[in-house]
Amino acid sequence: MQAYDSSSVGTERTMPIESSPRRLSHNARMRRGSSAKIASVGVARVRLVIEEELGWIFREQSIEDYGIDAHVEIVDEDEVSGRLLAFQIKSGMSWFRDEVASGWWFYPDRNNVDYWLRHSLPVVVIVYHPILRQCFWQNVNDETLTKTSRDGWKLLIPKRRTLNVDSILPLKAVAGSVSLHRQFGGLSGGVIKEELLASSDITVNGFVDSLSSRLLAHEAVSSGPISLDDFVEAFKRASRFSGREVKERSERIAGSTMAIVEDKRCILKMAVARDLKMNTVNIVRFIDAPWAVDILSGDYLVHRTIEELKILLAQFDRYFILRRFSLPDSCSQYQLVEVPKSLLNMLASKSLGESVQGRGCSTIRAFRDNRGEVALKMVIDRSSAKISLRDISIDRCLVHGSWTLKFSR
């Protein structure tokens, strides 16, 4: 018979306790990868810019992410607009390996591209540069995507498209592409080609996105050229977006408008004539000349013209022309051209150039450069009381930017 042990009554049996926990090996510890940290920082940075600088709404899509990391809703003066953008956010230096002069090539997965192109919202790819601590962006569409040799896709992320307050207008234009399509019965299209002068002091920072989006919005609703007044406002707004100081006051001068940007007096003019030529620049109505109507003496006409041109040339510092060409396949091309002031100063020379055969009431004078080549011609038209310039080679001018737009209606 087993002996009874009273000390065991009412107690629980316990397992022996080890004196210390077993140590996990170094490799078995849970660690956060650097890529996960950078990805999180990238999303946080985009959220910060969207909410603080743009004042818009950022909604992260953390559940079942299929190529879209966030939805962004545009807010206009504290009013939620209902216009949305879909953001794909990538972070880390690996996305900046393939660098070119204007930006970086981004290589998306083909499945993502198919998904983005079928998406009901305009899709924007954002890449976060951890060293610069900046985000760069590009919208996704048939025009911005480029086929690779391996039947894949690549997308150029421009260096000038930094995600900041200057992105408000261009991102609104991207968001507006869907509403335009709905509003105007199937209209679609956009900027299919953009060429910028690398040395330009004009097409920098937010200027290009601001001006091109304004041209895009105009072409979407009109088959005609943008008006001079609209061009002036677009130029001034784009200059502000690029960080320049712009005076509100503008002044009309002989079929053009003068705007003051960074204390520079800029003449802004439109050129939309049907006989516009790509390789030459003409300035119709460079100056009004009511005084030329009744002048019969050729010598006095030259003298008076020189004096009037001197007065005009002293009134401005830079001369810009926005030229619009109608191209085949429902395309339009805009060029922002600057005629150098040094070239225009030739007009105030004492000889007023050399006489060229004129027709009717017109007097034509040719001006040659130091090499003896004709740099430009001036037409004094007494019948219309105006002086125009013509046959200025485009190579003598600065083409700051060129945008080819296409819309299908």
C-alpha positions as CSV (number, residue, x, y, z in Angstrom):
1,M,0.0,0.0,0.0
2,Q,1.3,3.4,-1.0
3,A,2.1,5.9,1.8
4,Y,-0.1,9.0,2.0
5,D,1.8,12.3,1.6
6,S,-0.3,15.1,3.1
7,S,1.9,17.9,1.7
8,S,0.6,17.2,-1.8
9,V,-3.0,17.9,-1.0
10,G,-4.5,21.1,-2.6
11,T,-1.3,21.9,-4.5
12,E,-0.6,21.9,-8.2
13,R,2.3,20.1,-9.8
14,T,4.7,22.5,-11.6
15,M,7.3,21.9,-14.2
16,P,10.8,22.7,-13.4
17,I,11.8,26.3,-14.5
18,E,15.0,26.8,-16.4
19,S,17.4,29.2,-14.8
20,S,17.6,31.5,-17.9
21,P,15.8,31.7,-21.3
22,R,17.4,30.1,-24.3
23,R,19.3,32.6,-26.4
24,L,18.2,33.0,-30.1
25,S,21.0,32.9,-32.6
26,H,22.0,36.3,-34.2
27,N,20.5,35.3,-37.6
28,A,17.1,34.3,-36.0
29,R,16.3,37.8,-34.8
30,M,13.5,39.8,-36.4
31,R,15.0,42.7,-38.3
32,R,13.5,45.5,-40.4
33,G,15.1,45.6,-43.9
34,S,16.5,48.9,-45.2
35,S,14.2,48.7,-48.3
36,A,11.1,48.5,-46.1
37,K,12.3,51.6,-44.2
38,I,13.0,53.6,-47.4
39,A,9.6,52.5,-48.8
40,S,7.8,53.8,-45.7
41,V,9.7,57.0,-45.7
42,G,8.9,57.5,-49.4
43,V,5.1,57.2,-48.8
44,A,5.4,59.5,-45.7
45,R,7.2,62.1,-47.8
46,V,4.6,62.0,-50.5
47,R,1.8,62.3,-48.0
48,L,3.6,65.3,-46.3
49,V,3.9,67.2,-49.6
50,I,0.4,66.4,-50.8
51,E,-1.2,67.4,-47.5
52,E,1.0,70.3,-46.4
53,E,2.2,71.9,-49.6
54,L,-0.7,71.2,-52.0
55,G,-3.4,71.1,-49.4
56,W,-5.0,68.0,-50.9
57,I,-6.3,64.8,-49.4
58,F,-4.0,61.7,-49.3
59,R,-5.6,58.3,-48.9
60,E,-3.2,55.4,-48.6
61,Q,-4.4,52.1,-50.1
62,S,-2.8,49.7,-47.6
63,I,-5.2,46.8,-48.1
64,E,-4.8,44.6,-51.2
65,D,-2.4,46.9,-53.1
66,Y,-2.5,46.1,-56.8
67,G,-0.1,48.6,-58.3
68,I,-1.7,51.7,-56.7
69,D,-0.4,52.9,-53.3
70,A,-2.7,55.9,-52.7
71,H,-5.6,58.0,-54.0
72,V,-5.2,61.7,-53.9
73,E,-8.2,64.1,-54.1
74,I,-7.8,67.6,-55.3
75,V,-9.0,70.4,-53.0
76,D,-9.8,73.8,-54.5
77,E,-9.9,76.6,-51.9
78,D,-11.1,74.2,-49.1
79,E,-13.7,72.6,-51.4
80,V,-13.2,68.9,-52.1
81,S,-13.5,68.5,-55.8
82,G,-14.2,64.9,-56.4
83,R,-11.3,64.7,-58.9
84,L,-9.0,61.9,-58.0
85,L,-5.5,60.7,-59.0
86,A,-4.1,57.2,-58.4
87,F,-0.4,57.2,-57.1
88,Q,2.1,54.5,-57.5
89,I,5.0,55.3,-55.1
90,K,8.5,53.8,-55.4
91,S,11.4,54.6,-53.1
92,G,15.2,54.1,-53.2
93,M,18.2,54.8,-55.3
94,S,17.6,51.6,-57.4
95,W,15.0,53.6,-59.3
96,F,17.5,56.2,-60.3
97,R,20.1,54.0,-61.9
98,D,19.3,54.8,-65.5
99,E,19.9,58.5,-65.6
100,V,19.7,60.7,-68.8
101,A,20.1,64.4,-69.2
102,S,16.4,65.2,-68.6
103,G,15.5,62.6,-66.0
104,W,15.5,58.9,-65.1
105,W,14.1,55.9,-66.9
106,F,11.6,54.0,-64.8
107,Y,10.9,50.4,-65.8
108,P,7.5,49.2,-64.5
109,D,6.2,45.7,-64.6
110,R,4.2,44.9,-67.7
111,N,1.2,43.7,-65.6
112,N,1.2,47.1,-63.8
113,V,1.3,49.0,-67.1
114,D,-1.7,47.0,-68.3
115,Y,-3.5,47.7,-65.1
116,W,-2.7,51.4,-65.1
117,L,-3.8,52.0,-68.7
118,R,-7.2,50.4,-67.9
119,H,-7.6,52.2,-64.6
120,S,-10.6,54.5,-64.2
121,L,-8.4,57.2,-62.6
122,P,-5.3,59.0,-64.1
123,V,-2.2,57.2,-62.8
124,V,0.9,59.0,-61.6
125,V,4.2,57.3,-60.8
126,I,6.1,58.9,-57.9
127,V,9.7,58.0,-57.2
128,Y,11.4,59.1,-53.9
129,H,15.1,60.0,-53.9
130,P,16.4,59.3,-50.4
131,I,19.6,61.3,-50.8
132,L,18.0,64.4,-52.2
133,R,14.9,63.7,-50.1
134,Q,12.7,64.8,-53.0
135,C,9.9,63.1,-55.0
136,F,9.7,63.2,-58.8
137,W,6.7,62.3,-60.8
138,Q,5.3,61.5,-64.2
139,N,1.7,60.7,-65.4
140,V,1.1,57.4,-67.2
141,N,-0.5,57.3,-70.6
142,D,0.1,56.0,-74.2
143,E,2.3,59.1,-74.9
144,T,4.6,59.0,-71.9
145,L,5.2,55.2,-72.1
146,T,8.0,53.9,-74.4
147,K,8.4,50.4,-75.6
148,T,11.7,48.6,-74.8
149,S,13.6,46.1,-77.0
150,R,12.5,43.3,-74.7
151,D,8.8,44.0,-75.2
152,G,8.6,45.8,-71.9
153,W,7.9,49.4,-71.0
154,K,9.8,52.4,-69.7
155,L,8.7,55.8,-68.4
156,L,10.8,58.9,-68.3
157,I,10.6,60.7,-64.9
158,P,11.7,64.3,-65.6
159,K,14.1,66.0,-63.2
160,R,12.1,69.2,-63.5
161,R,8.9,67.5,-62.2
162,T,9.6,67.7,-58.5
163,L,6.6,67.1,-56.3
164,N,5.9,70.4,-54.6
165,V,3.6,73.4,-54.7
166,D,4.5,74.0,-58.4
167,S,2.9,70.6,-59.2
168,I,-0.6,71.9,-58.4
169,L,-1.5,73.1,-61.9
170,P,0.0,70.3,-63.9
171,L,-1.5,67.6,-61.6
172,K,-4.8,69.3,-61.9
173,A,-4.4,69.1,-65.7
174,V,-3.7,65.4,-65.4
175,A,-6.8,64.9,-63.2
176,G,-8.8,67.0,-65.6
177,S,-8.0,64.7,-68.6
178,V,-10.7,62.3,-67.4
179,S,-13.3,65.0,-66.8
180,L,-12.5,66.5,-70.2
181,H,-13.0,63.2,-71.8
182,R,-16.4,62.9,-70.2
183,Q,-17.5,66.5,-70.7
184,F,-16.6,66.7,-74.4
185,G,-17.9,63.4,-75.6
186,G,-14.9,61.2,-76.0
187,L,-12.2,63.8,-76.4
188,S,-8.7,62.4,-75.6
189,G,-5.1,63.3,-76.1
190,G,-2.4,65.4,-74.6
191,V,1.2,66.5,-75.1
192,I,2.8,63.9,-77.5
193,K,6.1,65.7,-77.9
194,E,8.1,68.2,-75.9
195,E,11.4,69.8,-76.8
196,L,13.2,72.2,-74.4
197,L,16.2,74.4,-74.8
198,A,18.8,73.1,-72.4
199,S,20.4,76.5,-71.8
200,S,17.1,78.3,-71.4
201,D,16.6,80.5,-68.3
202,I,12.8,80.6,-69.0
203,T,11.7,76.9,-69.2
204,V,12.9,76.0,-65.7
205,N,11.3,74.6,-62.5
206,G,7.5,74.9,-62.7
207,F,7.3,77.1,-65.8
208,V,7.1,74.3,-68.4
209,D,4.4,72.3,-66.6
210,S,2.4,75.4,-65.9
211,L,2.5,76.8,-69.5
212,S,2.0,73.4,-71.3
213,S,-0.9,72.5,-69.1
214,R,-2.6,75.8,-70.0
215,L,-2.0,75.2,-73.7
216,L,-3.4,71.7,-73.2
217,A,-6.5,72.9,-71.5
218,H,-7.1,75.4,-74.3
219,E,-6.6,72.9,-77.1
220,A,-9.0,70.6,-75.4
221,V,-11.9,73.0,-75.7
222,S,-11.0,75.0,-78.8
223,S,-9.9,74.3,-82.4
224,G,-8.4,77.8,-82.7
225,P,-5.2,79.4,-81.2
226,I,-5.0,80.8,-77.7
227,S,-5.6,84.5,-77.5
228,L,-2.9,87.0,-76.7
229,D,-4.6,87.9,-73.4
230,D,-4.7,84.2,-72.4
231,F,-1.0,83.8,-73.4
232,V,0.0,86.8,-71.4
233,E,-1.8,85.4,-68.3
234,A,-0.4,81.9,-68.9
235,F,3.2,83.3,-69.3
236,K,2.9,85.4,-66.1
237,R,1.4,82.5,-64.1
238,A,4.1,80.1,-65.3
239,S,6.8,82.7,-64.4
240,R,5.3,82.8,-60.9
241,F,5.3,79.0,-60.6
242,S,9.0,79.1,-61.5
243,G,9.7,81.4,-58.5
244,R,10.0,84.7,-60.4
245,E,8.5,88.0,-59.3
246,V,5.9,89.2,-61.8
247,K,4.3,92.7,-61.8
248,E,0.5,92.6,-62.1
249,R,0.4,95.6,-64.5
250,S,0.6,94.9,-68.3
251,E,0.8,97.4,-71.1
252,R,-0.3,97.1,-74.7
253,I,2.3,97.9,-77.4
254,A,1.4,97.6,-81.1
255,G,-0.5,94.3,-81.2
256,S,1.6,92.9,-78.3
257,T,1.7,93.1,-74.5
258,M,4.5,94.0,-72.2
259,A,4.8,92.1,-68.9
260,I,7.4,92.8,-66.3
261,V,9.1,89.6,-65.0
262,E,12.1,89.9,-62.5
263,D,12.4,93.6,-63.5
264,K,12.8,92.6,-67.2
265,R,10.3,94.2,-69.6
266,C,9.1,91.4,-71.7
267,I,7.2,91.9,-75.0
268,L,4.7,89.0,-75.5
269,K,3.2,88.4,-78.9
270,M,1.2,85.7,-80.7
271,A,1.9,84.5,-84.3
272,V,-0.8,82.3,-85.9
273,A,-0.8,83.3,-89.6
274,R,-1.7,80.6,-92.1
275,D,1.6,81.2,-94.0
276,L,3.7,80.7,-90.9
277,K,7.0,78.9,-91.6
278,M,9.0,76.7,-89.3
279,N,12.4,78.0,-90.4
280,T,11.7,81.7,-90.4
281,V,10.2,84.2,-87.9
282,N,8.0,87.1,-89.0
283,I,6.8,89.9,-86.7
284,V,3.6,91.4,-88.1
285,R,2.9,94.9,-86.7
286,F,6.2,95.3,-84.9
287,I,5.3,99.0,-84.4
288,D,2.5,101.2,-85.4
289,A,3.5,103.9,-87.9
290,P,0.7,106.5,-88.4
291,W,3.4,109.1,-89.1
292,A,4.5,107.2,-92.2
293,V,1.3,107.6,-94.1
294,D,1.9,111.2,-95.3
295,I,5.7,111.2,-95.6
296,L,6.7,111.5,-99.2
297,S,10.4,112.1,-98.8
298,G,12.5,108.9,-98.6
299,D,15.2,110.5,-96.6
300,Y,12.8,111.9,-94.0
301,L,11.0,108.6,-93.8
302,V,14.3,106.9,-92.9
303,H,15.1,109.5,-90.3
304,R,11.7,109.4,-88.7
305,T,11.6,105.6,-88.6
306,I,15.0,105.4,-86.9
307,E,13.9,107.8,-84.2
308,E,10.6,105.9,-83.6
309,L,12.4,102.6,-83.5
310,K,14.9,103.9,-80.9
311,I,12.0,104.9,-78.7
312,L,10.4,101.5,-79.0
313,L,13.6,99.5,-78.4
314,A,14.3,101.5,-75.3
315,Q,10.9,100.3,-73.8
316,F,11.6,96.6,-73.5
317,D,14.4,94.1,-72.7
318,R,13.2,90.8,-74.2
319,Y,10.9,89.9,-77.1
320,F,8.9,86.6,-76.9
321,I,6.6,85.2,-79.6
322,L,4.2,82.2,-79.0
323,R,3.8,80.6,-82.5
324,R,1.1,78.0,-83.2
325,F,1.2,75.7,-86.2
326,S,-1.6,73.4,-87.4
327,L,-0.2,70.0,-88.2
328,P,-1.7,66.9,-89.8
329,D,-3.6,64.2,-87.8
330,S,-5.4,66.8,-85.5
331,C,-2.1,68.0,-84.0
332,S,-1.0,71.5,-83.1
333,Q,2.4,72.7,-82.2
334,Y,3.3,75.7,-80.0
335,Q,6.8,77.3,-80.0
336,L,8.0,79.8,-77.4
337,V,10.5,81.8,-79.4
338,E,12.7,84.7,-78.2
339,V,14.0,87.2,-80.8
340,P,17.3,88.4,-79.3
341,K,17.4,92.1,-78.4
342,S,20.9,92.4,-80.0
343,L,19.3,91.4,-83.4
344,L,16.5,93.9,-83.0
345,N,18.9,96.7,-82.1
346,M,20.1,96.5,-85.7
347,L,16.9,98.4,-86.6
348,A,18.2,101.6,-85.0
349,S,21.3,101.8,-87.1
350,K,21.9,105.1,-88.8
351,S,21.6,103.7,-92.3
352,L,18.3,101.8,-91.6
353,G,19.7,99.0,-93.6
354,E,19.8,98.8,-97.4
355,S,16.8,99.5,-99.6
356,V,15.1,96.6,-101.3
357,Q,12.5,96.8,-104.0
358,G,9.1,97.4,-102.4
359,R,5.6,97.1,-103.8
360,G,2.8,99.7,-103.8
361,C,3.0,101.7,-100.6
362,S,5.6,99.4,-99.0
363,T,9.2,100.1,-98.4
364,I,11.5,97.2,-97.6
365,R,14.9,97.5,-96.0
366,A,17.3,94.7,-95.4
367,F,19.8,94.4,-92.5
368,R,23.0,92.4,-92.8
369,D,25.1,90.9,-90.1
370,N,28.9,91.1,-89.8
371,R,29.3,88.3,-92.3
372,G,27.3,90.1,-94.9
373,E,24.2,87.8,-94.6
374,V,20.7,89.3,-94.4
375,A,19.6,88.9,-90.8
376,L,16.2,90.4,-91.2
377,K,14.0,92.6,-93.4
378,M,11.8,95.5,-92.3
379,V,8.6,96.4,-94.2
380,I,7.3,99.9,-93.9
381,D,3.7,99.8,-95.0
382,R,2.2,103.2,-95.5
383,S,-1.3,101.9,-96.4
384,S,-1.8,100.1,-93.1
385,A,0.4,102.5,-91.1
386,K,2.6,99.7,-89.6
387,I,6.1,98.4,-89.7
388,S,6.7,94.6,-89.7
389,L,9.7,92.4,-89.6
390,R,10.2,89.3,-91.7
391,D,12.6,86.6,-92.8
392,I,14.4,86.2,-89.5
393,S,16.0,82.8,-89.5
394,I,14.8,80.6,-86.6
395,D,18.5,79.8,-86.1
396,R,19.1,83.3,-85.0
397,C,16.4,83.0,-82.3
398,L,16.0,81.1,-79.1
399,V,13.3,78.4,-79.2
400,H,12.9,78.0,-75.4
401,G,10.3,75.3,-75.8
402,S,8.2,73.4,-78.3
403,W,5.0,71.4,-77.5
404,T,3.1,69.2,-80.0
405,L,-0.4,68.5,-78.8
406,K,-3.0,66.1,-80.2
407,F,-6.7,65.7,-79.5
408,S,-9.1,63.2,-80.9
409,R,-12.7,64.4,-80.9
